[in-house]
Amino acid sequence: MGEALMRDYEIGAEIGRGRFGVVRRCRSVATGEEFAVKSVDKRLLADSVDRECAAREAKVHGLAAARNPYAAQIYDAYEDDHWVHLVVELLDGPDLCDRIAARGGTPFPEPEAAAVVEALAEALAGCHRRGVAHRDVKPDNVLFDALGHLKLADFGSAQCFLDADGEWAPMSGLVGTPWYVAPEVVAGREYGEKVDVWSVGVVMYMMLSGGAPPFYGDTAAETFEAVARANLRFPSRVFRSLSPAAKDLMRRMLCRDVARRFSAEQILGHPWILSGGMSPVEGPSRDPSLSMESPEGSLLGLCA
Ligand SMILES: Nc1ncnc2c1ncn2[C@@H]1O[C@H](COP(=O)(O)OP(=O)(O)OP(=O)(O)O)[C@@H](O)[C@H]1O
């Protein structure tokens, strides 16, 4: 454990473990305030992509979380020969994964799911405005503070998609978690920040299905094949009572054609979000193409 970290913080109990390290509670010696410290063991980073991600995590996290109330805040970073320590906002309540599991297969009520999708879209719109893609959006990385406010966490896979001059710098590499990863990532193509929107679509589907993902295989390879086909279905057994507006938004996020896929900002203007997950009242929306007047059947096929 780094000497400088131990000088500034009292280290407390372990909260959890990831692939490369451990998260513990800690308390600032100066103020008594409580935080979480994520300690990454650099010796476990065998892969060059993982090493690059760890090296830039503090910087990219700081950039993405600045003035972004929906992102876990980062306060300090320390590095020695073997460890990187990141002092972050303490968010030790149940995460979205726990919340989905706690429902035992019962779907979220639409207004509750809409509140999560809206906060997640706000978090990502903030990251994307600053040129950062998260690249690992999944329920395990959606945490909540003591007041129940959503905070997007774990910027360990995040990357800037704009260079120092603000020019588009496409990303590459198979980064993310199989159920949530976008088809262009699986295809090995260069990709942009809309990979995060795809992942939010998967998270939304899981909340509204009671935990089942939209693209699934028994192995990671089979899951990737299902993602690459991007054949989005809403089995009536599960989705019978779901509103057409909710399905429409998922089709616009889980859309294989990246150009037609929504941005995080566009999610915020969709009628399902604007109505708080209630059946939207017909009327003008921020984007005229989002009118809900068409029958549900005609919304099919909007996305490849
Ligand atoms: N800011 C935080 N406050 C409280 N608990 C946290 C915080 N950040 C992460 N955790 C918890 O610590 C555990 C490990 O998190 P970490 O981000 O290191 O790894 P992970 O996302 O589970 O796995 P991996 O990094 O391998 O994808 C998780 O259970 C997570 O919920």
The ligand as a MOL file (V3000), in Angstrom:
LIG
                    3D

  0  0  0     0  0            999 V3000
M  V30 BEGIN CTAB
M  V30 COUNTS 31 33 0 0 0
M  V30 BEGIN ATOM
M  V30 1 N -16.9630 4.0890 -5.5380 0
M  V30 2 C -17.2870 2.9100 -5.0260 0
M  V30 3 N -17.8970 2.8460 -3.8270 0
M  V30 4 C -18.2400 1.6450 -3.3020 0
M  V30 5 N -18.0190 0.4530 -3.9030 0
M  V30 6 C -17.4250 0.4590 -5.1010 0
M  V30 7 C -17.0230 1.6750 -5.7200 0
M  V30 8 N -16.4510 1.3610 -6.9090 0
M  V30 9 C -16.4980 0.0250 -7.0140 0
M  V30 10 N -17.0830 -0.5230 -5.9320 0
M  V30 11 C -17.3200 -1.9430 -5.7090 0
M  V30 12 O -16.0830 -2.6320 -5.6360 0
M  V30 13 C -16.1320 -3.8530 -6.3810 0
M  V30 14 C -14.9940 -3.9250 -7.3810 0
M  V30 15 O -15.1350 -2.8640 -8.2860 0
M  V30 16 P -14.1370 -2.6530 -9.5090 0
M  V30 17 O -14.6170 -1.4690 -10.2600 0
M  V30 18 O -12.7190 -2.6830 -9.0700 0
M  V30 19 O -14.2380 -3.9580 -10.2860 0
M  V30 20 P -15.4060 -4.5900 -11.1470 0
M  V30 21 O -16.0680 -3.5360 -11.9930 0
M  V30 22 O -16.2970 -5.3980 -10.2760 0
M  V30 23 O -14.5960 -5.5820 -12.0270 0
M  V30 24 P -13.6320 -5.3060 -13.2310 0
M  V30 25 O -12.8180 -4.1000 -12.9650 0
M  V30 26 O -12.8660 -6.5490 -13.2200 0
M  V30 27 O -14.5730 -5.1380 -14.4090 0
M  V30 28 C -17.5210 -3.9280 -6.9740 0
M  V30 29 O -18.3200 -4.7490 -6.1560 0
M  V30 30 C -18.0470 -2.5150 -6.9140 0
M  V30 31 O -19.4480 -2.4670 -6.7340 0
M  V30 END ATOM
M  V30 BEGIN BOND
M  V30 1 1 1 2
M  V30 2 1 2 3
M  V30 3 2 2 7
M  V30 4 2 3 4
M  V30 5 1 4 5
M  V30 6 2 5 6
M  V30 7 1 6 7
M  V30 8 1 6 10
M  V30 9 1 7 8
M  V30 10 2 8 9
M  V30 11 1 9 10
M  V30 12 1 10 11
M  V30 13 1 11 12
M  V30 14 1 11 30
M  V30 15 1 12 13
M  V30 16 1 13 14
M  V30 17 1 13 28
M  V30 18 1 14 15
M  V30 19 1 15 16
M  V30 20 2 16 17
M  V30 21 1 16 18
M  V30 22 1 16 19
M  V30 23 1 19 20
M  V30 24 2 20 21
M  V30 25 1 20 22
M  V30 26 1 20 23
M  V30 27 1 23 24
M  V30 28 2 24 25
M  V30 29 1 24 26
M  V30 30 1 24 27
M  V30 31 1 28 29
M  V30 32 1 28 30
M  V30 33 1 30 31
M  V30 END BOND
M  V30 END CTAB
M  END
